[in-house]
Structure formats: structure tokens, C-alpha cells
Amino acid sequence: MAYGEAVNSFSELSKLNGTDLLARMIYSEARGESDKGRRGCAFVAKNRKDKNTTEFGGNTWAGVILKSGQFDGMKTDAALCPDTSSTAWKECLELALNVYDEVNPIGTCLWFNGNSYYEGRCRTSGDKEYYSFDSGSEREVVEKVVIGNHTFFRVSGY
């Protein structure tokens, strides 16, 4: 199967190799972003893979990228059927192929959201910022990088 070849459902993504999955995740989540923003999204997945915990899906690209409740873009047409003739796809695939040679712009951040979504989930108390997860837990933000339309972050305990 060629990189970016159309699949019919989310479950079919599990048959793809890690590079293809990473390219699709970058494309579906950040195809309109700068190179630096795309690298940020790629490195969230890489940071999670390197952590090698069940919470983030283990130490494979498939485990991390297809982990339930993560990377919502993977359930969209952009991930299932990327426009492989587009410049954006070609750039996302190139990044996925060379991710280990790229400069990490986000440090050890493990999450990202669109800026307005992130802002809606945060509160500030004194000089500290706290992020509220869907589970209802709230954690202090200890690392944060804003690139384009995405906020990359890490919370205490990670």
C-alpha cells in the first residue's frame, strides 16, 4: 500500500505502517500550519512514543496515534483519504519520513490543542496556569509553547 492511499474506516488505519500513520496525523491535525507547527504536532506523538506508557499507547506509532480519545483528526476524511497530490501532504509525509532528524520545537510537551480550545480549558491562579482535562482532572501546566494555531503543553506529573 502506498503512503496516503485511501482507507474506508478508522479501523483500517491499524493495517498501515508507522510512517504513514504519522504523516496522516500531521496532515489531519496541522496541514495548514507552518513547518514548525507541523513539527510540534509530530513531536507530541514522538514524545508520547518515547514515554512508552500504556496511558499514551505504548512505544509504537500505531499505539500512540490510534489510541482511543487522542488525535481526533485521525477520524476525519483528511486522515482516511489525504490529498496525496497536495503540497501539504508531501510536506507532512517528508516530515514523517525524517522525524528523527528534525529539530524538536516543543521540548517535552505531550498534548496540543487549538489555541481557543486550550484557552477555554485553562484557568490562571497567581502565576500558575491549570488545564482541565475531559476526565475532570485539573493539572498545573509546567511547559507551554504556542506555535501558530496550536498550544503545546505538558502538565505536572509528566
WOMOTA-V393427 format. One record per residue. N is the residue number from 1. RES is the residue in one letter. PHI is phi as a letter, one per 20 degrees, with the letter a starting at -180 (NA if undefined). D_CENTER is the distance of its C-alpha to the mean C-alpha in Angstrom with 1 decimal. Layout:
# WOMOTA-V393427
n;res;phi;d_center
N;RES;PHI;D_CENTER
N;RES;PHI;D_CENTER
This chain:
# WOMOTA-V393427
n;res;phi;d_center
1;M;NA;23.2
2;A;f;22.0
3;Y;g;18.4
4;G;n;17.3
5;E;f;20.3
6;A;f;20.3
7;V;c;20.0
8;N;e;21.6
9;S;b;19.5
10;F;g;16.3
11;S;f;18.5
12;E;f;19.3
13;L;f;15.8
14;S;f;16.8
15;K;e;19.4
16;L;e;17.2
17;N;e;16.6
18;G;f;13.5
19;T;f;13.6
20;D;f;13.9
21;L;f;11.0
22;L;f;8.6
23;A;f;10.4
24;R;f;10.2
25;M;f;6.5
26;I;f;6.7
27;Y;f;9.9
28;S;f;9.3
29;E;e;6.8
30;A;b;8.6
31;R;f;11.7
32;G;e;14.0
33;E;e;12.7
34;S;f;14.4
35;D;g;13.8
36;K;f;13.0
37;G;f;10.3
38;R;f;8.8
39;R;f;9.3
40;G;g;7.7
41;C;f;4.1
42;A;f;5.7
43;F;f;7.3
44;V;f;5.2
45;A;f;5.2
46;K;f;8.7
47;N;f;9.8
48;R;f;9.4
49;K;f;11.2
50;D;f;13.7
51;K;f;14.4
52;N;l;15.6
53;T;c;16.2
54;T;f;16.6
55;E;g;14.9
56;F;d;11.5
57;G;o;12.8
58;G;n;14.9
59;N;d;14.8
60;T;d;13.9
61;W;f;11.0
62;A;f;12.4
63;G;g;12.8
64;V;f;9.3
65;I;f;7.6
66;L;e;10.7
67;K;g;11.3
68;S;g;13.1
69;G;n;11.9
70;Q;d;8.1
71;F;l;5.8
72;D;g;9.0
73;G;g;8.8
74;M;f;9.7
75;K;e;13.0
76;T;e;14.0
77;D;g;16.4
78;A;f;14.1
79;A;e;12.4
80;L;f;15.8
81;C;b;17.9
82;P;f;16.3
83;D;f;19.0
84;T;f;19.6
85;S;e;22.4
86;S;e;20.3
87;T;f;19.7
88;A;g;16.0
89;W;f;15.5
90;K;f;17.6
91;E;f;15.7
92;C;f;12.3
93;L;f;14.3
94;E;g;16.0
95;L;f;13.0
96;A;f;11.9
97;L;f;15.6
98;N;d;16.0
99;V;g;12.9
100;Y;f;15.5
101;D;d;17.7
102;E;e;15.4
103;V;e;15.8
104;N;e;13.1
105;P;e;13.2
106;I;c;11.6
107;G;m;13.8
108;T;d;12.9
109;C;g;10.4
110;L;c;8.5
111;W;c;7.2
112;F;b;6.7
113;N;c;8.9
114;G;f;11.2
115;N;g;14.1
116;S;f;16.7
117;Y;f;14.9
118;Y;g;14.2
119;E;g;17.9
120;G;f;19.2
121;R;d;17.9
122;C;d;19.3
123;R;c;22.9
124;T;d;24.7
125;S;c;27.7
126;G;m;29.6
127;D;d;27.4
128;K;d;24.6
129;E;d;21.6
130;Y;c;20.5
131;Y;d;17.5
132;S;d;18.4
133;F;e;16.2
134;D;g;17.1
135;S;f;19.3
136;G;n;21.4
137;S;f;20.8
138;E;c;20.7
139;R;c;19.6
140;E;f;20.4
141;V;e;17.7
142;V;d;18.6
143;E;b;16.1
144;K;b;14.7
145;V;c;13.8
146;V;d;14.0
147;I;c;13.2
148;G;l;14.3
149;N;e;13.1
150;H;c;10.2
151;T;d;11.1
152;F;d;9.4
153;F;b;11.5
154;R;c;13.0
155;V;d;15.9
156;S;g;19.3
157;G;n;19.7
158;Y;c;16.6
